[in-house]
Amino acid sequence: MWFLYQFPLCPFSRKIRLLLSEKNIPFDLVREEPWAASDMFFNLNPAGRTPVIVHREKNLAIPDSRAIAEYFEETVDRNPMINGTASQRAEIRRLVALFDENFYADVTAPLLSERMRKRILRQPPDSGALRNAMKLAHGHLDYLDWLIDNRPWVAGSTMSLADLAAAAQISVADYLGGIDWSGHEQSRGWYAVFKSRPSFRPLLTERMDVIQPPAHYALLDG
């Protein structure tokens, strides 16, 4: 059995949860708070970041969402998420990096800091940082609109790890009230389709004590 050490609003954890579910790989969740990581968790990942996946019988622990994704792509043939020609696989990896790095830095990380972390620390949020994150989110959704206008899925003709990475980041930003869907009907339609998938539905039911999502968050057409 695989055990995924994760945090519910960690977008990288969400990406791996989606991947494992889409590939029909059984796993159990182990919650790890990012602000109170245990010594045991640092032994699994010296960087102290989620996710980490562990198989105790195999004495195997893999940190980092991209390393985890590549491992399962190489070892599980079902439902490949990095597929196609060499150029198509490169495009998938390019877009995974775009959402994992740029979208996270511009949108998800500031929202997590201002709307969750500061609330836990009883500090006031920086309204300027929130406005900037939401402004940058519009730019990322403009590009996603263009991608969906020109291909059935984010990276091409089939669903791929790029869709999972994009949906994971957007879902966290949406939970935190940082997504304004106005003018982004292409992205909203793609995301609504993704929200209806069995792999995604468990994410929609989870709630954080410190902050609740907007009313539309769990609606399949919201």
Disulfide bonds with the S-S distance in Angstrom:
none
